[in-house]
Amino acid sequence: MNGEAKGEGVKVEIPTYNDVWMDNGVVNLYRILNDVDGVNVNLKADKLEFEITEKARFLKSIKDEIKQKRDSVVFVTEKDDKTGEIRNIKKDFVLLQYGKKVRGKNVLKEKIYSDSEILERLEQIFEKIVGEGSSCILCGRTYLSGVDKLKQAVYPLATKIRSLSGVRTLKEQYTELCPLCYLIGSLEWCDEGIIYRVFPTSHSLVFIPNIYDFKKLNESKSKWIDTVLTGERFSNIRISKGEEGVERTSGEYNTLLCFFEKFLRWICLEEEGGWMTFESVKKEVCRDWTCMEVPWGAVKNIKFENISVADDILGIMYELVKDDKHIYENFVKQLLYLRKTPKGTQIDNAGTYEIREDLSRYFLMDNFSGFSHSLIPRKKSRIIFSKEAREVLEDLIYLWRLKKMGLEKEDLETIRSVGNIVAETSSKSIGLLYRLDKARTPNEFWNSLREISRKMIGLEKPVKAKSLDSLIQLVKEHEGDWEEIRNILVVYSCMYYYIKNFERGEK
Ligand SMILES: [Zn+2]
């Protein structure tokens, strides 16, 4: 070895894994190495290259960098309300175990994060990084010997659940993990570019961007790390730019919707001193995400779900945000679900959570009939729409449905007027609204419109009967789109139903 430290001068190349955890891990490692001395590092679209030039200096420097990341990203510092004591707490989604406390401070068991063992672990890794021996289960490279086996602290998918595809085949080879994959996988927990939302009752959500081009992944993350994201205990999406405080989003789709909106508002607006074109937005905004669901409790069976948002949906959000209309901020976040209880009408938190999540999901997944159906009134409960929310909803429906169908804003006026009539008649018999929502054939739809027409006669308030005729005409002209028109009618009927019943007090 000519007196050269083992591992010094060795060039390491890490190609794309095509695995969301590991590829994000590679970019995270790049970001770490970039701030470390004694190493040359280069990120390309399809690989990360690095060369350790001064080993002793490198080891000390990377050790310090990892410890700093651990303390600022894996841990959060909190003041205990009762005792006033300052504590460091591991973020709840992180699958690293606590070790025995040291001088009252929480520490992590994993050697790469342990003050007393990190240096030894790093020495092992960079000594055994190359060589002939076993072949690694994750990357396939051969290595001298491993430093640890495959486990959730390194790769969260490594559970013992047989039904999870891919893991079954790994089962017998848990021990064959190369030192480099250990390093990349375990350090991914200190990636400040992933999004999380922690639910103290059941599970945490972690969103990892699915971009297989390392350079692009790194650029995207750099954009949102310091603008949209921060690092509080329960969430890391800021409410306002440059200020403390994080969003308390409802579920996975609501969180993504929130993130998209902030990204568009804060990054696409300011990037070029004005608005980016939609063509550039499509390139800039990551639309493919993996959502990792981490349950609370001792058994951590992780669920992974891939979510992809279509160009059309991104386009609607772009148009809305450009016009200063915010579907998350001014519509979904404003909705409240109320329930009648023996003590009076109260906000129903679970119901509010559910409606916000449902509307976010149906919008992001481009499912308008699910969207309209989720607004249907349920027994002893109602949804509150603010005036602001109604305005955004109107523009949303125009961009999402009408424009596509080739309808004008006046047509929306017609549907809205009939929605008003449906709401008025439904206040007496809600069954009418249910039948409208359930109509499965054009015939059933016609029947429900006829029923509305008959019920109109008994109304106290005079209604614009003409609008019903116009609607019938509209449906005749756009027969292929009858379901779309019905769904829009359902949205307006529900909205007016809530407004009318809210204005009149309890029903
Ligand atoms: Zn490997």
Residues whose N, C-alpha, C, O or C-beta is under 5 A from the ligand:
A	BS01	ZN	C136 L138 C139 G140 C178 C181
